[in-house]
Amino acid sequence: MRFGRVVASFCLGLAALPATAEVVNKIVALVDGDPITAHEVRRYGEERRAANAPYDQLLDAVITEKLIEKEIASRKIVAKREDVDKYIQEVMTRNKMNEDQFNKALKQQGSTMDQYRTRIKNEMERSALVGQELHGEAPEITDADIEHYYDQHKEAFATKSAVTVSDIFFPFQQGMTQNDALRVVEQAKQVKAMADSGQSFAALARRYSQGPGAQNGGLIGTFKRGEMAPQLEQIAFGMPVGEVSGPIVGPTGVHLMRIDSAQTNGPRVGLDQVKDEIRTALHNQAMDERFRDWIAKNLKSKHHIEVLN
């Protein structure tokens, strides 16, 4: 009798397994006939610590990623090894690291030079796609645009002696592929969008950051010039107080920085001194908007996308 109950329970357990597997592996979308499963969408959100983000937003992000991968492959875009080497050398130089120090920094984040090289190669291929698609007429940036930006960001051009920084950090993990690294960058972009929409940076830091200061709302301290990594310092001392940076990709992960306050020791930098810098920032902003528009209006129309119920 007991044996019968065990067998019955065992059979009931087996009967439940296919239903669970069906839910996990349910196909929720097709891109040119290639399936996207519910598991992929859930994993995408979990890897970015954005599991509570709207489902439609996560699914759209996965679809967009697959479209970009397909476009890169169809155009046979391949980054040259020497270009990857040159980029990595520039990163080491900016961070004042030799190869051994750089390898140790990667190891501390559970990564290797080969994995980092793969990530950079993939980012370069993506950048090449952007370059190919946005090679047309450059956006017009007028002197009036530059003056308006300068006047709207007065604090950014004051001579700063120290800045108080909050940071949301998304580390690269051991064994990551280039696609995994891109997902980390995409997660940072999503959190940046949340901050831009008015959500509390401190709350976002407590929820998403995996770096120091996460439990303090991302606050990592006050820094004078020369006390931060050169890449981060250049951005931090050039940002307006209260603004959240775009994703900053470093050797060990991705940062979103906010300048909480700044100490100044001199007058504003003159417009003539920063005119080219502002023009570049406005140009990059316009090109980013063009790329997003191209994805929405052109790339998606070239492929058959079917979202299933």
N, C-alpha and C positions, 0 to 999 in steps of 0.2 A: 504494500500500500504506500509506504513511504517512497519506495522506488518509483512508483507510478507518479507520485506528486513531483518528484525531482525531474522525471522525464517530461512531464507536462510543463513544468516551469521552464525547463531548458528549451523546449520547442516554442513556448510563447516568446522567450527571449530572442530566438532566431527569427521568429516571425516579425519581431519589431525592428530588426536590424535593417532590412531593405528600406523601410519607410524613412529611417533616420538617414541612411546613405542617400536616399533620393532627395531629401531636403538639402543636405550638404552639397551634393553634386548637381543640384537643379540648375539647368541652363537658363540664365536670366537675360542674355542678349547674344546676338550673333553679329560679328564683324566680317563681312565677306564670307560668311558661312562658318567662320571660326568661332567656337563657343566661348562665352564668358560665364563662369559658374558663380553661384551665390557664395561659394567658398572663396573664390578669388576676390570678390568685392569685400567680403568680411575681413579677409587677410589684409587687403589693401588698407582698410581703416585701422585695423589693429597695429600694423607696422608703423603707422603714422600717429598712433595714439589718438585717433580720431574716430573711434568706433561709434561714438554717439553723434557723429555728423549726419546730416540728412542722407538717407539711402540714395536718393536720386543724384545727389552731388557726388557721392563716392562712385556710383556706377558710371556717371559721365566722365569722371577722372580716369577710370580704368579704360573706358572706350577711347578717350583721347590719347592715352599712352600707347595703346595698341595701334592706333592710326599713325602716330608719329613713327613708331617702330617699323611699320609697313612701308611708310614713305621713304625712310632712310634706306631700307633694304632695296626697294624698287629703284631708287636712284643710284644704287651702288656707291653710297657715300662711305668712305673708309678713311679714318684719320691716320696720317703717317706716323710711324714710330718716332722719327726724329722730332716731329712737332710735339708729341707727347713728352719726350725727354726734355725738350726745351722748356715746356710749360712747367714741368716738375722742378727743374733747376731754378726757374724764376721764383717759384713758391718758396723753395729753400732759401734763396737769396733774400727775399722779402722778410722772411722770418728769422734770418740770421742763423741758419742751421746748416751743418754739414750733413753728409749722407747718413752717417751713423746716428746723429741726433734726430734726424727726420725719421729714420727707421724705428727708433725707440719711441718717438711720439706716436707713430702709427701702431706700434705694438701695444702701447698703453690703452689704445682704444680697440684692441683686439683685431687689428687689421694688418695687412702686409703691403709691401711695395707693389707686388704684382696685382693685388686687389685694387689698390689706389690707382695704379696705372690704367687698369681696365675701366674704372669709373671715369677717369679723365678722358680716355679715348671716346667713351660713349658721349660725354658732354660735348666734346669737340665735334663729333658727328652731328649732334643735335644743333650745335651752333652753325655748322656748315649748311644744314637744311634751312635754318632761319636766313642765312646769308643769301642762299640761292633764291628763296621765295620773296625776300624783301630787297632785291637788288635794284628795284626801280628808282624813281625820282625820290630823293631824300626829302624828309619833311621840312617844311620851311619854318625856321625859327627866327623870328624878327627881333630887332633891338627892343621893341616894346615888350615882347614876351619875356626877354631877359631882365629888363628893368622891373617888370611886374613881379617876377620870381624873386628878385633881389630884395624888393621892398616887402614882400610877404614873408621873407625868411631872414629878417634883420639879425636875430640872435645867432643864426648859423654863421654869419660872417663877422661876428665880433671876435676879437683876438682872445681865444680861450687859453687859460693856464691850467685848468683841471676840469674834468667832467665826472659826474656821478652816473653810473651805467647800470641798467637792468638788462638781462639777457635771457633769451629762451634758446636752449641748446638742444640740437637733435644729433646725437652721435652716430657715426658710422660703426656698425657692428661687425664682429668677426665673421668671415665667410660671405660677406655681402657680394652680390654680383653687381654689374653696372646698372642693371634695371632696379635693383634694390636701392642703390644710391640715388637714382633719379626719383624714386618714390620718397626718399627722405627729403629731397629738395622740394618735391611737390607738396609734402606735408607742411613744410615750412611756409610755402606760398599760401596754403589754405589757412594756416594760423595767422599769417600776416593779414589776409583778407578779413578774418574775424576781428583783428585788432582795428583795422581801418574802418570796419563797420560800426565801431563804438564799443565793442566788448572790452572789458577790463584787461589791461596787459598783465597785471599782477595775477588775476584769476587764470588767465591763459598760461602764465608761467607755472603756476602751481599744478596745473592740469597736464601740460604737455612737456615742459622742460625736463631734461635729464642731466642738467648741469648744476654747478654750484649756485646756491642762492634760490633754487627752485621753490623751496618752502617759504622763502622770504619774498615771494612775488617776483623773483628773478633778480633782485638787487644783488650786485656783486661787488660794489664799492666805488670809491672815488679814486681817479687816476690822474696823475700829472703826465705831461708829455714825456715819453721815453719809458713809461711803465707798462705799456700794453704792447702786444705783438704789432709790428708795423702795419700789417694789413688792417687790423681792427682799429688801431689808433687813427689812421688816416680817415677812416669813415666816421669814427666817433667824434673827432674834433671838427668834422665838417658838417655834422648834422644839426638841425635845429632842435632846441629843447622840446621834448614831448613827441617828437616824430619817431615812428618805428621804421627801422631800415628794411630793405628787401633782404632776401636770403643771402647770407655771406658764406660762401663755401670755403672751408679751410681743410687742412690735411686730415683732421680727425672728426669733422662733422660740419653742421650748418648752424649758423647763428642768426637770430633776430635780435637786434639791439635797439634799446630806447635810451635816449639821454634824458635823465630825470632833472638834472640841473647842471649849470656850468658856471665856473668862476672865470671872470674876464679881467684882463690887466691892460687893456688898451682900447683904442677906437675901432670901429668897424673897418674891415678890410675894404679898400676902395673897389667900386664896381669894375673898373678897368682891369684890376688884378684877378678877378674871378669870372670875368665875362666868358672866357672860353670854357671854364669848368661848368658854368650854368648852361651854356649852349649844349655841351655834351650830355648833361643830365636830362635836359628837355628832349634832346634827340633820342636818347635811349628810351625814355618814357613813351614817346610817340611810336617808336619802332616796336616796343612791347605791345602796345595797343593794336598795332597793325597785325602782329603775329596772332594775337588772340582772335582778331576779326577774321584772319585767313583760315584759322582752324574752324571757326563756327560757320563761315559762309562758303569756303572752298574745299577744304580737306574733307569735311564730313560729307559733302555732296558727291565726292569722287568715289566713295565706298558705300557699299550696301550695309546699313546698320538697322538691325531689328531688335527692338526691346520687347521681351516677352513678358507676359503676365504671370 
